[in-house]
């Protein structure tokens, strides 16, 4: 196997941060991520090994990851949308949540949504899972 293929294979595996959390590659590069998710778009990423769905959102300030289940009634954010204030909006009742903090900003008194760090470097776009 060539050295390049060995490197690609190594990068495709999850990188463990601690005993419990791990950094998982979602896209091979920022450019590929930008092609896959348009500005103010959202893509649901399913991590089957953890039975976890994450909504990966793109705004003018970057990429953000939140749990893909609205804290109100569990609608998928993947079918929702983002706004220019870095908020993700649920498609069902349109509650808004900060992509930076997960705090609900509609004044409905809803629980916050879990957020996950997004890391972008020269090897790709990663989401850090708990
Ligand atoms: S299910 Fe998301 S706001 Fe109601």
Boltz pocket constraint, residues with backbone or C-beta under 6 A from the ligand:
constraints:
  - pocket:
      binder: B
      contacts: [[A, 70], [A, 71], [A, 72], [A, 73], [A, 74], [A, 75], [A, 90], [A, 91], [A, 92], [A, 93], [A, 94], [A, 95]]
      max_distance: 6.0
